[in-house]
């Protein structure tokens, strides 16, 4: 054998041996025992079979490994999952990660792509979260707030009530003909955040992508996909004259590439800002919390770190945050429930300094906290999957907790007739609870019970998925995404009516608001239904703003301010 050929053969033999050893090591790691990721368990066997189980279902199939690529095929599966899926597999000690190469099976790809699996029983080590506060140089002295009359200071107004009587709004308007549309101001970017109002100024936020044609997907669907838009963004806040629609000032709070992904139905600015008439605060999730004075001068910012919020059962599916900040007696309060280290945070509104921070054993949630001012004092109430909780608003000390909520929670708690109303709409739980403010400790209902000393009344299978309930005129209204409107007696919980709305379209994400005996229900297509409040359902009118509508309207001084996908509208009677 020629020497040159021998010289070539030796490294080939060594490479083959290394490859075989690598395959054996990978096979050993894959078959050592069950692997866990989110709510799923994955088990490989050395005879070439595997099983994956989660959420009450289990699928089996066969696997083959070649180099760093694994091919998976289910034995029995839906039509689009009959073929094999190919993934790059990487082994790091006892951890195994997968990245899709080619797989048309959406279900399999959702679970495996960008996933990292750990041995069953291993505790995930979570690093300490650091909050970084920055104070703006030369920050101005804060002025006293102007009177709060007519203000709508945070998501759905004061205490998230959604009610402002004395508006005398028209029953009918038209976004195309501009009938009863006082003005319309374009707002660039994408945002599901709602407008807020203080005095004569409206504040809205937005996230402007550098990707041309950036969009979201409205509608009634269950896909958990995340958007691919990770381009450079500008996170904005706008101050708008509420009489004319003129933009008074605009500020770039942050510019850069998003630190997390967002759901295809969401945006990078889904949290509503808050104001107390002295400062306006916007929270953009992983991009930070930003405070400005009423004239747009920067005051402070707090980087809370990357917040990973997404599917509870498939952690690689990031959906982004939506919980809105609130301001109460000098505290900026944030609910931050993540895949790793959930917490409730109170910052000093003047300085951004941490006043208190409470760790929470929670999975991601999207509802905003509410300060419930009740007969027993002020409580911060949070809606989340493991527990609905009440905290002392001054100290953050937990007062009570209630389990039995949905695995995905978005509605915000409200207060009605000294009861705390909390709902969530993911099946199968879909609960509605009316909690007495005197509740203390674990007040979870025993199986089969719907009330107790701490729980005035409750339902299962009736909660709303996205819209926050509305309490008005002695009734609680609960609006489902699919357009079913329920009304219950606040004190007794007795069902008053259940009505499918005459127009559903792409479904309902915005929360209902009320004024002067009427309820306003906005669907995603931009159609707003006007319904008579009371014990009998009465549809008054349906009006279109002529663009997609995801945000909840604001009511102030005889005008409804509606934030559509591309503009802010003022709806009211001509003055």
Secondary structure, 3 states (H helix, E strand, C coil): CCHHHHHHHHHHHHHHHHHHHHHHHHHHHHHCCCEEECCEEEEECCCCEEEEEECCEEEEEEEEEECCEEEEEECCCCHHHCCCEEEEEEEECCEEEEEEEECCCHHHHHHHCCEEEEECCCCCCCCCCCCEEEECCCCCCCCCCCCCCCCECCCCCHHHCCECCCCCCCCCCECCCCECEEEEEECCCECCCCCEEECCEEEEEEEEECCCCCCCCCCCCCCCCECCCCCEEEEEEEEEECCCCCEEEEEEEEEEECCCCCECCCCCCCCCCEECCCEEEEECHHHCEEEEECCCCEEEEEECCCCCCECCCCCCCECCCCCCCEEECCEEEEEECCCCCEEEEEEECCCCCEEEEEEECCCCCCCCCEEEEECCEEEEEECCCCCEEEEECCCCCEEEEECCCCCCCCCCCEEECCEEEEECCCCCCCCEEEEECCCCEECCCCCCCCCCCCEEEEECCCCCCCCCCEEECCEEEEECCCCEEEEEECCCCCEEEEEECCCCCCCCCCCCEEECCEEEEECCCCEEEEEECCCCCCEEEEEECCCCCCCCCEEECCEEEEECCCEEEEEECCC
